[in-house]
Amino acid sequence: MGFGALNIERNEPVFHHEWEKRALGLSLCAACLGQWTIDESRHAYERISPRAYLRASYYEIWMRGLDTLLVENGLVAVGEIYGTEPRFFSEGDNALIVLRPSDVDEMLSSGPSERTCGRPPAFRVGDRVETKNLNPKGHTRLPGYARSKRGLIERVQGSYAFPDTNAHGLGANPQWVYTVVFSGREVWGEGADPTLTISIDAFESYLSRA
């Protein structure tokens, strides 16, 4: 469990290989097509087989997820990705969007990501809460280690698209997000450092009053 100690690379470069630059560029350009949400992209990474995921580098994971998104959204065929069904584009092909170099800075700084919830927050700073024991088959942003744990609302962050539905094309369904702080012992047990605290950002439907 844990795969051993982390190998810290001093003065680590942004990219280790030239192809990683292109992988980042492809991912950002494809995101500009507007065919999927950030939650759908995260769910694509989650569906990589555990064996392949654990063997892959950071940008290999990005590219495997992008393959899935492109195929599922009908933008390419599997054969096009792996070279068995080459496709040659002509001037008559209609591009969904053209991303020019001059547009990149604006695209990367676009936002904001907050959404209107339509109801007031159910919790306030200082409220004691317990995370629910949720084990959905699909995407969620509630970490496994933080389920069925008691903590304290530390901050009300705002309202944002709910990943558990947004990742599956079921709508943004905005919810309030809270920073919840737990003691180390609540999460890791009696052997944990008593001075340790752990904070997570949790959507409202992940929480109940303690």
Buried (B, 14 or more C-beta within 10 A) or exposed (E): EEEEEEEEEEEEEEEEEEEBEEBBEBBEBBBBBEBBBEBBBBBBBEEBEEEEBEEBEEBBBBBBBBBBBBBEEEBBEEEBBEEEEEEEEEEEEEEEEEBEEEEBEEEEEEEEEEBEBEEEBBBEEEBEBBBBEEEEEEBBBBEEEBBEBEBBBBEBBBBBBBBBBBBBEEEBBBBBBBBBBBBBBBBBEEEBEEEEBBBBBBBBBBBEEE
